Amino acid sequence: MKKYIIYTLGFIGLLFSACEDVIEVKLNEEDIDLYAVEAKITTQDKPYVYLYKGMKVNNDRAFTGTSNAIVTISDGQTPPNSMVLEESDTQKGLYLVPEGVDYIGIANREYTVNIEVDGTTITATEFLSPVEPIDSMQVRASLRGNKRFLGIFTYGAETPGLGDYYKWDIFVNDTLLYDSEHIVVASDELVDGNYINGLEIFTDFHEPDEEDKRLIKYLDRVQVYQLSISEFAYNYFSQLYEQGETGFLFSVPPANIKGNFSSSGGKEVLGLFTAHDVSVSNVVLIDDSIESQLD
């Protein structure tokens, strides 16, 4: 059976190489004139808004932020608790809560980001749902890969009632694993109201003979943030993960992901505004007791 699969795939490869054509893709140059926004508010940190414009796909420079915008964030209370953000002195296009002012997210409130720039008003609204506390987190031999890799497992209750969505941010030595392949999100569709007894949210896959490719190494410190997210954010992050996995024959074709911002001029706005309640796990040190579990 294995030989048959190998021969079949080889034959398909020959077909593709024999029928190779050069395809010129017509790119949409309008995308470089679109505004893009990254904005977030949590129950742990002050909010931020990063505003910039798109660039051509063959441009390898960093995005340049957009200055001189009026950026406001407010909740849905009566009267609303609003805050005008100020542009950072060190990063163009990054808007922050003024120095010395406290403004963090509160669970069960709706938040709106409003941006006025070049005669256009850009807005997005998100509800900040509460998240169940994470009881504990463990790092041990993964359930995948015959004990060759480390896995990260979480424990905790799931809120009764369908419609909860989660994201897990993984920190190694206080540094977030931020690549698209490390995006971890889930819904409560199959586990509603249950106790989650060891959910493997991350597996440190690597070539077994290339120890330097491990993301979690001996004496590293690992911590997990459990975040509440909206259904829209769940779908957005899921698509972002799929986009990061492109490049194979049956991969999802790359395309702009629809965000939750809208503009007064009706033009598309890229990016996402998220609101999170945050539960922080214990810190795990990768010591001899953990390393000894690996084959």
Phi, psi and omega in degrees: 000318180297318181296321181299316180297317181298315181295320180298313180296322178297320179296318178298319178300320178296321179298315182295320181291328181286335184251032185288129176234150174269121182250123177267120182269127177276115183271146179274102183289348179294334183298334182288347180259005181274140173284148174228144184224135168241120184219144182208143170225138180225170176279001182247323186236160175292150182287161173216157176224127176244120185245129179206179177243156180292167178224166177297148184295336181268011178267122183258015177276160176290152178297142177259126181291161181255123181267177173063031174261152173259113188243125181230141171236138183212156177262179184266018180286168177238110356286160181290146174268103187250154179217127175271123182274153180247144179291139179297145176286340187250344181225115181296133177087356179263121184248130188230162172296136181305148180304134177083002180253134177264127176203102177234165183289152177235129182300149179070023173240151177262136182238144179234132172259130179235126182235127175247118183210129176051041177077006180246141176252125181245131183222155172205148181229137178221146175264132181267097182280147175288153178240143176293142177297143174278122182293311182196168178222141178234149169243121181206180180303133182294155173282355179246144171086024174053045175061029176267344186232156173272145176236156176250127185239137178245154181226137178164167181282154174249134184297127177298142181107119182296152175113015177262141181228144189230151170225142178242123174261129185252127180244131174242117185054044177068013178248126182289134169280103193252352181298155183302327180292347180257010175288126181234113178227159179201158172248168182265018187304320185256358185228019187308123174077001182272164170275128182270104188258076177091066176271120179280102184269346183205138175234128183275069179295140176195166175295124186305330181265010178237079184297332181291344179275355177296141174271333179245113187242172179303132179073008172288155175251129184240138177215152183233136170255124176262122187241143168276142175222163178277168176298321180298314180296323177301313180292323180296311181295325177298317177293323179297319177298315180296322178297323180291341181264012180288166179119354178253170186303318184251024180289160174291129180294140181294141179195161175295136178268131182292125179265187182255013174270149174227158181236154181295334180274357179083359181282145180298141174240126180274159175108183190214139170253124180239151177229127187228135158273145189234132171238126186258132182278175168293164176261133179248127175265128181282097184249190183298325182295329178277315181298328183290346178283344183274140176274000000 
